[in-house]
Amino acid sequence: MKNLYLISTILLVLAAGIFSTELQAGNEQRVGSNGASELQINPWARSSGWGDANVSCVVGVEAMYQNIAGMAMTPKSEFMFTNSQWLGGSGIVINSGGFATKVGETGVMGVSVMNMNFGDIDITTDALPEGGIGTFKPSYSVIGLGYAREFSNSIFGGISVKMLNENIFNAKTSGFALDAGIQYVTGIGKDKAGNRNRDNLRFGITMKNVGSTMKYTGDGMSFMGFSSNGTSMTIEHRSQEFEMPSLIKIGFSYSFRLAPKVDAVSETVSSDHNLVIAANFTANSFSKDQIHFGMEYGFKDIFFLRGGYIYEKGIIGSDVDSRSTAFTGPAAGMSLQVPVNKENKSVMAIDYSYRFTNPFRGVHTFGVRITLGAKS
C-alpha cells in the first residue's frame, strides 16, 4: 500500500507538471522572461557529455539533475565532485558536489550542492560609472535534497526539493523548486538469470523546476530621492516577481552488448564492449523545445566514451542572430574508472565533458567520482 501511495503521488505531480508546462511549452515569446536560469545548467560531466540525452538511464548522484528516479539505482553509496569552466573566457566557474546512499532495502537519499562563482566585478554608481571604489562577488547556489526508491524490478521513482539563493552585495533573492521523475525498465533483453542491469530498453520521464516565484530585495532596490518640499528620503523599487524555468523531459535508451559472452554456469550474458543509445524531448516553458541525441560506448566498465547533440529551432547554421543560446549543439565526454576495493566492488573514476559554444570557448567539466558497492 505504501508503494502504491508513493507511486500515485509521483504520477500526480508529474501529471500536474505536464499539464501546466504543455500549456506554454516552447513559447519563443517568453524566452528570457524567467529567472533562476542556473536550474537549467547541468554541472555533471557524465550526463552533459552525451547531450543530456540519458533521462531514461542516468544513475547515481547525477540523477539529481537529470531525472531523480535514477538515483534509486545507486549501488550502495556514491560521492561526486565536479568543476566546470563555464563559457570559456567569461571567468565563470561552477563547483558542484553530491552524495547519495542507500536507505533501507530499496530507498536512496541524496544531497547535492552547486555554486556559481562570477569572479570580482567592479562596483559602479551614477557618480562613478568607471568604478574604482571596490569590487563585489555575485554568487548563485542551488542545494538539492532528494529521495528515490525502487518500487519493483521495473519501476523507479523519486522526488527532490531544491533551494536557490542568488546574492550580490546589495540585492538578493531565494526560492525553492520541486523535481519528480520515473524510470521504467521494460525487461526486454534480460539475461537468463534475470540480471536487471542488462535490461536493454528503458523509458524515463521527469518534471523539473516547478516552484515558487522569486523577486529581489535589498538596498540595491532603493535610491535617494526628494519630496516636494525638498526633504531627502529613501525610495524603494518593488521588484517584479519572476517564475522558474519549469520543463518536462521524456526519453528512452537502448543498450547493445557487442560480442556477447554467455557464462555456462549462471547462463548470464556479458560483454567487454557495450553501447547505449539514447534520446529525449524537452518541453520548456520559457525557451525553445529541444531534442537530445546521445550515445555511450563502454569497454570492460573501465573506459567510457560519449557523444551527443542538442537540437532546437534556429541552432543549425552560422547565423548567430537566429539562435537564442550560446550552445551550438554538439557535446562529448569520457570516463576512466578503476576498482579500488575488489571486496566491496568499489570504484574511483575521473569524468570529463566538453560542450561546444559560439561565442566563448566552450564548457569544460572535470569530475571525480567514488562509487561504493559498484556492480560488476
C-alpha positions, 0 to 999 in steps of 0.5 A, spaced: 500 500 500 505 504 501 508 503 494 502 504 491 501 511 495 508 513 493 507 511 486 500 515 485 503 521 488 509 521 483 504 520 477 500 526 480 505 531 480 508 529 474 501 529 471 500 536 474 507 538 471 505 536 464 499 539 464 501 546 466 508 546 462 504 543 455 500 549 456 506 554 454 511 549 452 516 552 447 513 559 447 519 563 443 515 569 446 517 568 453 524 566 452 528 570 457 522 572 461 524 567 467 529 567 472 533 562 476 536 560 469 542 556 473 536 550 474 537 549 467 545 548 467 547 541 468 554 541 472 555 533 471 560 531 466 557 524 465 550 526 463 552 533 459 557 529 455 552 525 451 547 531 450 543 530 456 540 525 452 540 519 458 533 521 462 531 514 461 538 511 464 542 516 468 544 513 475 547 515 481 548 522 484 547 525 477 540 523 477 539 529 481 539 533 475 537 529 470 531 525 472 531 523 480 528 516 479 535 514 477 538 515 483 534 509 486 539 505 482 545 507 486 549 501 488 550 502 495 553 509 496 556 514 491 560 521 492 561 526 486 565 532 485 565 536 479 568 543 476 566 546 470 569 552 466 563 555 464 563 559 457 570 559 456 573 566 457 567 569 461 571 567 468 565 563 470 566 557 474 561 552 477 563 547 483 558 542 484 558 536 489 553 530 491 552 524 495 547 519 495 546 512 499 542 507 500 536 507 505 533 501 507 532 495 502 530 499 496 530 507 498 536 512 496 537 519 499 541 524 496 544 531 497 547 535 492 550 542 492 552 547 486 555 554 486 556 559 481 562 563 482 562 570 477 569 572 479 570 580 482 566 585 478 567 592 479 562 596 483 559 602 479 554 608 481 551 614 477 557 618 480 562 613 478 560 609 472 568 607 471 568 604 478 574 604 482 571 604 489 571 596 490 569 590 487 563 585 489 562 577 488 555 575 485 554 568 487 548 563 485 547 556 489 542 551 488 542 545 494 538 539 492 535 534 497 532 528 494 529 521 495 528 515 490 526 508 491 525 502 487 518 500 487 519 493 483 524 490 478 521 495 473 519 501 476 523 507 479 521 513 482 523 519 486 522 526 488 527 532 490 526 539 493 531 544 491 533 551 494 536 557 490 539 563 493 542 568 488 546 574 492 550 580 490 552 585 495 546 589 495 540 585 492 538 578 493 533 573 492 531 565 494 526 560 492 525 553 492 523 548 486 520 541 486 523 535 481 519 528 480 521 523 475 520 515 473 524 510 470 521 504 467 525 498 465 521 494 460 525 487 461 526 486 454 533 483 453 534 480 460 539 475 461 537 468 463 538 469 470 534 475 470 540 480 471 536 487 471 542 491 469 542 488 462 535 490 461 536 493 454 530 498 453 528 503 458 523 509 458 524 515 463 520 521 464 521 527 469 518 534 471 523 539 473 523 546 476 516 547 478 516 552 484 515 558 487 516 565 484 522 569 486 523 577 486 529 581 489 530 585 495 535 589 498 538 596 498 540 595 491 532 596 490 532 603 493 535 610 491 535 617 494 530 621 492 526 628 494 519 630 496 516 636 494 518 640 499 525 638 498 526 633 504 531 627 502 528 620 503 529 613 501 525 610 495 524 603 494 523 599 487 518 593 488 521 588 484 517 584 479 516 577 481 519 572 476 517 564 475 522 558 474 524 555 468 519 549 469 520 543 463 518 536 462 523 531 459 521 524 456 526 519 453 528 512 452 535 508 451 537 502 448 543 498 450 547 493 445 552 488 448 557 487 442 560 480 442 556 477 447 559 472 452 554 467 455 557 464 462 555 456 462 554 456 469 549 462 471 547 462 463 548 470 464 550 474 458 556 479 458 560 483 454 567 487 454 564 492 449 557 495 450 553 501 447 547 505 449 543 509 445 539 514 447 534 520 446 529 525 449 524 531 448 524 537 452 518 541 453 520 548 456 516 553 458 520 559 457 525 557 451 525 553 445 523 545 445 529 541 444 531 534 442 537 530 445 541 525 441 546 521 445 550 515 445 555 511 450 560 506 448 563 502 454 569 497 454 570 492 460 566 498 465 573 501 465 573 506 459 567 510 457 566 514 451 560 519 449 557 523 444 551 527 443 547 533 440 542 538 442 537 540 437 532 546 437 529 551 432 534 556 429 541 552 432 543 549 425 547 554 421 552 560 422 547 565 423 548 567 430 542 572 430 537 566 429 539 562 435 537 564 442 543 560 446 550 560 446 550 552 445 551 550 438 549 543 439 554 538 439 557 535 446 562 529 448 565 526 454 569 520 457 570 516 463 576 512 466 574 508 472 578 503 476 576 498 482 579 500 488 576 495 493 575 488 489 571 486 496 566 491 496 566 492 488 568 499 489 570 504 484 574 511 483 573 514 476 575 521 473 569 524 468 570 529 463 565 533 458 566 538 453 560 542 450 561 546 444 559 554 444 559 560 439 561 565 442 566 563 448 570 557 448 566 552 450 564 548 457 569 544 460 567 539 466 572 535 470 569 530 475 571 525 480 567 520 482 567 514 488 562 509 487 561 504 493 558 497 492 559 498 484 556 492 480 560 488 476 
